Amino acid sequence: MAQDINRPPASRPRLEVEGLTHRFGATEVVRGVNLRVFPGQVACLLGPSGCGKSTTLRLIAGVEHPTGGVIRVDGQVLSHGALHLPPEAREIGLMFQDFALFPHLSVAQNVAFGLRGRGENVADRVAELLDRVDLARFGEKFPHELSGGEQQRVALARALAPRPRVLLMDEPFSGLDNRLRDGIRDATLEVLKGEGCAVLLVTHEPDEAMRMADQIALMRDGRIVQQGAPYNLYNSPVDRAAAGFFSDVNVLPGRVQGALTQTPFGKFLTPGLADGTAVEIVIRPQHIKIDFDRAGRGPNETSQDGAPARARVSRARFMGKESLIEFVMEADDTALRATVPGVFLPAQGTPMWLMLRRDRCFVFPVHAEA
C-alpha cells in the first residue's frame, strides 16, 4: 500500500519527521531520524559534535535536501521525494549560535526585518517583542552597542517576529559567558512558551537540554538512540554511553554466572543474560555511599545496599558545592569516584568502606554500547 504522506493537521504534531536520512557523498550522516514536536513544546536534539544534529536541523529548515524521509508541519508535507519546499515557504524560524544580526541595522530594524510584506503592523509587533525580551529601551541601538546576552535576545525576537510555526535553534547559548547562561536560558524559555510555537533546540550540553527541554532526543552517529522526558533519559538510560553522556559514571566489569554477576560489592542480579556474558554495572558518583559507621560493624555485614567494599583514597578535591573523592578498590584496583556534599577532603591512602545505591545501578551487556 502506498504511503499516505498527507495527514489531517488536527491529528498531527506541529513538526513531524519520519525516516529522515541524508548523505554527504558515500557517508550517511543522518540515519532514519523520527521526531515529533507539538505546539508550545520545546524538544532538544542532544548529542556530541559530529553526531548529525545540526544537519538534521538544516534538513528541517530546507537548507539541505534530504536523501530520504518525510518532513511535515501541521500535516503539510514540506519535503518528500522530489517535493522540497524552499526555506522561505516553510514558516520556520531559525536562530543560530552567532546570532547573525545585521550590524548596519538598529535593534528595532533587525527585529522588523522578517516582517516585510506580511501586512502586519510592524511597529506594534516589534514593540511587543522588544518588551517581551526586556529590550524596550534599546530599539535605536545597534548590535555592537549591546552585550552578548542582549544580542541573543534581539536574535530571538527577530526569529519570532514573523510568528513561525516552528522555531529551530542551533546552539543559541554557546557564545555566552557561563555566568549569564542560566538566566538567559530561563528568560528565553519564558518567551518561547508565551509564543506557543514548536521549538527544536540543538545542543551538545546535557545541562542545557535538561534545563530547557520538555522532550530530549539523544543522538549518536546519525541516529536517535533514545527519546523521552529528561527525567526518563537520566534515570533509565538505554546503554552505558547514554548514562555517561548526562554525568560522570563508574563502571564495574563482570561476567554473568547463573543470572548473577560477582563484584567487590557482592552479587548483582543480571537475569535474561546467558552465562559468560560480559556486563558493566554503571553507577553515578553521587550514588556511591561512604560508610562512616563500618568500623562498628562486622566487615561481612550487608544491608539493602548490598555488601560493603574496602577502598583507599587516591585523591580528594573540593568542587564548590561538593567534594569529589577518587578511590582505588582494594579487591581489584578498580578506580571509582564518589561525591560528598560540602567539604570532605580525606588524605591520600585513607582506607574507607564504600557501598552502592543498588536501586541507582544500571546493568548493561558490553555489546550494548557498540
ZAMARGU-4260 file (C-alpha; in steps of 0.2 Angstrom, whole numbers, plus 5000, padded with zeros to 4 digits):
<rodrens>
0) 5000/5000/5000 | 5007/5017/4996 | 5012/5028/5010 | 4999/5042/5015 | 5011/5057/5017
5) 4997/5069/5019 | 4989/5068/5037 | 4975/5078/5044 | 4983/5093/5053 | 4971/5092/5068
10) 4978/5075/5072 | 4996/5078/5070 | 5010/5087/5080 | 5016/5104/5074 | 5033/5096/5067
15) 5034/5078/5062 | 5049/5070/5054 | 5049/5052/5048 | 5063/5041/5042 | 5074/5056/5038
20) 5091/5052/5030 | 5105/5061/5022 | 5122/5058/5014 | 5137/5068/5010 | 5144/5058/4996
25) 5146/5040/5002 | 5144/5045/5021 | 5127/5043/5029 | 5126/5057/5042 | 5108/5056/5046
30) 5100/5039/5048 | 5082/5036/5049 | 5078/5050/5061 | 5060/5051/5068 | 5054/5066/5078
35) 5038/5074/5084 | 5036/5091/5092 | 5019/5099/5097 | 5014/5117/5098 | 5021/5125/5114
40) 5033/5111/5117 | 5052/5113/5117 | 5061/5097/5111 | 5080/5095/5111 | 5092/5086/5099
45) 5106/5082/5111 | 5122/5074/5106 | 5141/5076/5104 | 5149/5086/5090 | 5148/5077/5073
50) 5133/5066/5078 | 5122/5074/5064 | 5110/5085/5075 | 5114/5101/5066 | 5112/5093/5049
55) 5095/5087/5054 | 5091/5105/5059 | 5096/5111/5042 | 5086/5097/5033 | 5071/5103/5043
60) 5074/5121/5038 | 5076/5117/5020 | 5094/5122/5018 | 5099/5104/5014 | 5089/5092/5003
65) 5086/5075/5012 | 5091/5059/5004 | 5075/5051/5011 | 5061/5053/5023 | 5046/5065/5026
70) 5045/5082/5034 | 5028/5089/5039 | 5022/5105/5048 | 5004/5105/5054 | 5001/5090/5042
75) 5008/5099/5027 | 5022/5090/5018 | 5037/5101/5016 | 5049/5088/5010 | 5046/5070/5002
80) 5055/5063/4987 | 5055/5076/4973 | 5045/5088/4983 | 5056/5101/4993 | 5049/5117/4998
85) 5062/5131/5000 | 5066/5138/5017 | 5056/5154/5014 | 5040/5144/5011 | 5041/5134/5027
90) 5036/5146/5040 | 5050/5140/5050 | 5061/5152/5061 | 5080/5150/5063 | 5091/5155/5077
95) 5110/5152/5076 | 5124/5152/5089 | 5132/5168/5081 | 5115/5177/5081 | 5119/5184/5063
100) 5112/5201/5067 | 5114/5214/5054 | 5127/5227/5060 | 5121/5241/5050 | 5103/5240/5056
105) 5096/5245/5073 | 5089/5233/5086 | 5071/5238/5080 | 5076/5236/5062 | 5084/5219/5065
110) 5068/5213/5073 | 5057/5220/5059 | 5067/5213/5045 | 5057/5197/5044 | 5040/5206/5044
115) 5042/5215/5027 | 5027/5211/5016 | 5017/5202/5029 | 5003/5215/5030 | 5006/5216/5049
120) 5008/5232/5060 | 5027/5231/5060 | 5029/5244/5074 | 5017/5236/5085 | 5024/5218/5083
125) 5042/5225/5086 | 5037/5234/5101 | 5028/5219/5108 | 5043/5208/5106 | 5056/5220/5112
130) 5045/5222/5128 | 5044/5203/5130 | 5063/5201/5129 | 5066/5216/5140 | 5074/5227/5127
135) 5060/5240/5125 | 5073/5254/5128 | 5086/5248/5116 | 5076/5249/5099 | 5088/5263/5092
140) 5104/5255/5097 | 5115/5245/5086 | 5121/5227/5089 | 5139/5232/5093 | 5132/5243/5107
145) 5124/5228/5116 | 5131/5214/5127 | 5131/5196/5121 | 5116/5192/5131 | 5107/5207/5124
150) 5111/5202/5106 | 5105/5184/5110 | 5088/5192/5115 | 5087/5203/5099 | 5091/5187/5088
155) 5077/5178/5097 | 5064/5192/5095 | 5069/5193/5076 | 5066/5174/5074 | 5049/5175/5082
160) 5043/5191/5074 | 5035/5183/5059 | 5026/5171/5070 | 5034/5155/5064 | 5025/5138/5066
165) 5042/5130/5071 | 5057/5138/5078 | 5074/5129/5076 | 5088/5134/5087 | 5106/5129/5084
170) 5117/5130/5099 | 5110/5148/5103 | 5118/5150/5120 | 5136/5143/5116 | 5143/5160/5113
175) 5138/5167/5130 | 5148/5169/5146 | 5144/5154/5158 | 5139/5166/5172 | 5125/5173/5161
180) 5118/5157/5153 | 5106/5150/5166 | 5097/5167/5167 | 5096/5169/5148 | 5090/5152/5146
185) 5076/5154/5158 | 5071/5171/5151 | 5072/5163/5133 | 5061/5148/5139 | 5048/5160/5146
190) 5047/5170/5129 | 5046/5154/5119 | 5032/5147/5130 | 5022/5163/5128 | 5023/5162/5109
195) 5017/5144/5108 | 5027/5139/5093 | 5035/5122/5092 | 5054/5123/5096 | 5068/5111/5091
200) 5084/5116/5100 | 5101/5108/5096 | 5114/5107/5109 | 5129/5096/5115 | 5127/5101/5133
205) 5116/5089/5144 | 5113/5103/5157 | 5106/5114/5144 | 5094/5101/5137 | 5088/5096/5155
210) 5085/5114/5159 | 5076/5119/5143 | 5068/5104/5135 | 5051/5095/5138 | 5057/5081/5127
215) 5075/5076/5123 | 5081/5065/5108 | 5098/5059/5112 | 5108/5057/5095 | 5123/5047/5091
220) 5131/5043/5074 | 5117/5050/5065 | 5104/5040/5074 | 5092/5044/5088 | 5096/5031/5101
225) 5083/5037/5115 | 5069/5049/5116 | 5059/5055/5131 | 5057/5067/5145 | 5073/5072/5153
230) 5069/5063/5169 | 5067/5047/5160 | 5083/5048/5150 | 5093/5052/5165 | 5086/5038/5176
235) 5083/5025/5163 | 5097/5026/5150 | 5097/5014/5136 | 5115/5010/5137 | 5132/5015/5146
240) 5135/5028/5133 | 5118/5036/5136 | 5121/5036/5155 | 5138/5043/5153 | 5133/5057/5142
245) 5122/5065/5156 | 5135/5063/5170 | 5151/5055/5176 | 5149/5036/5179 | 5158/5022/5187
250) 5159/5006/5179 | 5161/4989/5187 | 5165/4975/5175 | 5159/4957/5177 | 5153/4941/5169
255) 5136/4933/5171 | 5135/4916/5180 | 5118/4909/5185 | 5109/4925/5182 | 5121/4934/5194
260) 5137/4944/5192 | 5150/4945/5206 | 5158/4962/5210 | 5168/4968/5225 | 5151/4974/5232
265) 5143/4957/5231 | 5132/4948/5218 | 5121/4958/5206 | 5105/4951/5198 | 5108/4950/5179
270) 5093/4940/5173 | 5090/4936/5155 | 5108/4935/5150 | 5117/4920/5146 | 5131/4913/5157
275) 5148/4921/5152 | 5141/4937/5145 | 5152/4952/5149 | 5142/4965/5158 | 5146/4983/5165
280) 5137/4989/5181 | 5136/5008/5180 | 5133/5020/5194 | 5135/5038/5196 | 5147/5046/5209
285) 5133/5053/5219 | 5126/5036/5222 | 5141/5029/5230 | 5140/5029/5249 | 5154/5031/5261
290) 5150/5020/5276 | 5157/5030/5290 | 5150/5018/5303 | 5158/5002/5296 | 5171/5002/5309
295) 5157/4997/5322 | 5150/4983/5312 | 5157/4966/5305 | 5166/4968/5288 | 5154/4955/5280
300) 5138/4963/5286 | 5126/4968/5272 | 5112/4980/5270 | 5099/4984/5257 | 5113/4992/5248
305) 5122/4975/5247 | 5140/4971/5254 | 5152/4984/5258 | 5169/4985/5249 | 5185/4992/5255
310) 5195/5006/5246 | 5208/5018/5248 | 5208/5037/5244 | 5219/5041/5229 | 5213/5060/5228
315) 5201/5072/5235 | 5196/5089/5228 | 5184/5102/5233 | 5172/5107/5219 | 5162/5121/5226
320) 5145/5113/5231 | 5153/5096/5234 | 5169/5086/5236 | 5175/5073/5223 | 5184/5058/5231
325) 5193/5046/5220 | 5196/5029/5226 | 5205/5013/5221 | 5197/4997/5226 | 5207/4985/5237
330) 5199/4970/5229 | 5204/4973/5211 | 5212/4990/5209 | 5196/4997/5200 | 5195/5016/5201
335) 5179/5024/5207 | 5173/5041/5211 | 5161/5047/5224 | 5154/5064/5228 | 5150/5071/5245
340) 5140/5087/5249 | 5151/5101/5256 | 5169/5099/5261 | 5176/5082/5264 | 5195/5080/5260
345) 5202/5064/5267 | 5221/5061/5265 | 5228/5051/5251 | 5229/5032/5256 | 5215/5034/5269
350) 5205/5017/5270 | 5186/5018/5269 | 5171/5006/5266 | 5160/5010/5251 | 5143/5004/5247
355) 5132/5006/5231 | 5115/5013/5230 | 5109/4997/5221 | 5092/5005/5216 | 5103/5018/5206
360) 5114/5005/5197 | 5112/5001/5178 | 5117/4984/5171 | 5122/4984/5153 | 5129/4970/5142
365) 5145/4976/5135 | 5139/4974/5117 | 5125/4986/5120 | 5137/5001/5118 | 5143/4996/5101
</rodrens>
